């Protein structure tokens, strides 16, 4: 489990099998059919396959996300938010471990980051992520009912911003795009729930969310999904 003792060829087969089942489950979600907990199935499929294909933190992020979807289907927003906050923390752990595992966090790399283009990228990334978090704090958090709910949304905004920042530090377009899609999905969700209704919010929230989860799942496997799709790495 957790990507151990699995060949690249077997990983390739399982990734595309998971993708096929995931695509069917996602398509069923968008069809006008009454299926209990149908929002749970797409990510739950990825979570199950991830137990064999992905490293522990990524797999746990998907598992906890599936529980978050289950809480959403039950109408428990607080529990949903708590689950996704934990999922983002697992993603942060995965990204930080990946930096060290690939040697990107070596002493030489840190020295290089402090100079030239890498330092500029780090600063610009931090500013952009900070702007996103500030936007959520200014436009959404004040509209949330006071007390625990508002504090929870504020904390969640910080956690998802941290996930975005660590994702953007990876040398992977897949991770970067997935993190941005996740943030967009949650921003629209928060705006629709607390600020004003968004027409077609189901599509604007769930389409980027499903895409983000698949990209996280697929890129974390041994099979180089990004290269197979002719997506260049940063």
Secondary structure, 3 states (H helix, E strand, C coil): CCCCCCCHHHHHHHHHHHHHHHHHHHHHHHCCCCCCCHHHHHHHHHHHHHHHHCCHHHHHHHHHHHHHHHHHHCCCHHHHHHHHHHHHHHHHHHHHHHHHHCCCCCHHHHHHHCCHHHHHHHHHHHHHHHHHHHHHHHHCHHHCCCCHHHHHHHHHHHHHHHHHHHHHCCCCHHHHHHHHHHHHHHHHHHHHHHHCCCCCHHHHHHHHHHHHHHHHHHHCCCCCHHHHCCCCCC
